[in-house]
Amino acid sequence: METGLPQEFMAGSRTYRLVPFNEPDKPSVNHHTMLEQGHREQASMGEEHGQHILKCWRQLPPEYRDHQIVLVFPEWRGSPGHIACLFWFGHELRLYWTPLKNEWEANFYLVRFIASA
């Protein structure tokens, strides 16, 4: 996890946590490592959570935008072999379909649902 990044964030009345899946000594990992980490950390979110965060994106910490943090939703599937990622485009968070068989870099994070208020 990048130093100084808030680990938890609010989206509407829900609390989420960033879950890194890269190993400290590796700049990127393959999709098997990312998926295994998601299941191990209970951070393999799908469309319902992704859409909710996308709807409430203005509440996300500005540090996420400043560091170009990408939120990964492995259970939100698009066309065959693609999963949903929320990328920063300027000052706005947008949905982008990313090939699952990708090299996943250190600024990509899984998301774990913590609680609803």
C-alpha positions in Angstrom: 0.0 0.0 0.0 1.3 3.4 -0.9 2.4 5.5 2.1 -0.1 8.1 3.1 -3.1 6.7 1.3 -6.3 6.3 3.4 -7.0 2.6 3.6 -10.7 3.1 4.3 -13.2 5.3 2.4 -16.9 6.0 2.4 -19.2 5.8 -0.6 -22.7 6.9 0.4 -23.4 5.2 3.7 -21.0 2.3 3.1 -17.5 1.9 4.3 -14.9 0.1 2.1 -11.2 -0.7 2.4 -8.5 -0.8 -0.2 -6.8 -4.2 -0.5 -3.4 -4.3 -2.2 -2.5 -7.5 -4.0 1.0 -6.8 -5.3 3.9 -8.1 -3.5 6.4 -5.5 -2.1 9.3 -6.6 -4.3 7.3 -7.0 -7.5 6.0 -4.1 -9.7 3.2 -6.2 -11.1 1.5 -9.6 -10.6 -0.5 -11.9 -12.8 -4.3 -12.4 -12.7 -4.0 -15.6 -10.7 -2.3 -13.8 -7.8 -4.8 -11.0 -7.9 -7.8 -13.4 -7.8 -6.3 -15.5 -5.1 -5.7 -12.4 -2.9 -9.3 -11.2 -3.6 -10.7 -14.5 -2.3 -8.3 -14.7 0.6 -9.1 -11.1 1.7 -12.8 -11.2 1.0 -12.3 -8.5 -1.5 -13.7 -10.0 -4.7 -16.5 -7.5 -5.2 -19.0 -7.4 -8.1 -21.2 -5.1 -10.0 -23.5 -3.9 -7.2 -20.6 -2.5 -5.1 -18.8 -1.2 -8.2 -21.9 0.7 -9.4 -22.4 2.1 -5.9 -18.9 3.4 -5.7 -19.1 4.8 -9.2 -22.3 6.6 -8.2 -20.6 8.1 -5.1 -17.2 8.7 -6.6 -17.0 12.3 -5.4 -16.7 11.1 -1.8 -13.5 9.2 -2.5 -10.3 10.6 -0.9 -8.6 13.0 -3.3 -5.3 11.1 -2.6 -6.8 8.2 -4.7 -7.1 10.6 -7.7 -3.7 12.1 -7.1 -2.0 8.7 -7.0 -4.2 7.4 -9.9 -5.5 4.5 -7.8 -7.5 2.0 -9.8 -10.3 0.0 -8.1 -10.7 -3.6 -9.3 -13.9 -5.6 -9.2 -13.1 -9.2 -10.2 -16.7 -10.5 -10.0 -18.1 -7.7 -12.2 -17.6 -9.3 -15.7 -18.0 -7.6 -19.0 -17.3 -9.2 -22.3 -15.6 -12.6 -22.1 -12.3 -12.3 -20.3 -12.8 -8.7 -19.1 -13.4 -7.4 -15.6 -14.5 -4.0 -14.3 -12.0 -1.4 -13.1 -12.7 2.1 -12.0 -10.0 4.5 -13.4 -9.5 8.2 -12.9 -9.9 10.3 -16.1 -8.9 13.8 -15.0 -11.0 14.5 -11.9 -13.7 11.9 -12.7 -13.9 8.2 -11.9 -15.0 6.0 -14.8 -15.7 2.4 -15.6 -13.2 0.6 -17.9 -13.2 -3.0 -18.9 -9.8 -4.5 -18.4 -8.6 -7.9 -19.7 -8.4 -10.3 -16.8 -5.2 -11.8 -18.2 -3.3 -8.6 -17.5 -0.2 -7.7 -15.5 -1.7 -5.9 -12.5 0.4 -3.0 -11.3 0.9 -1.5 -7.8 -1.7 1.3 -8.2 -4.4 -1.3 -8.7 -6.4 -2.3 -5.6 -9.2 -4.7 -4.7 -12.0 -3.3 -2.6 -13.5 -4.9 0.5 -16.9 -4.0 1.8 -16.7 -3.2 5.5 -20.2 -2.0 6.7 -23.3 0.1 6.0 -24.2 2.9 8.3 
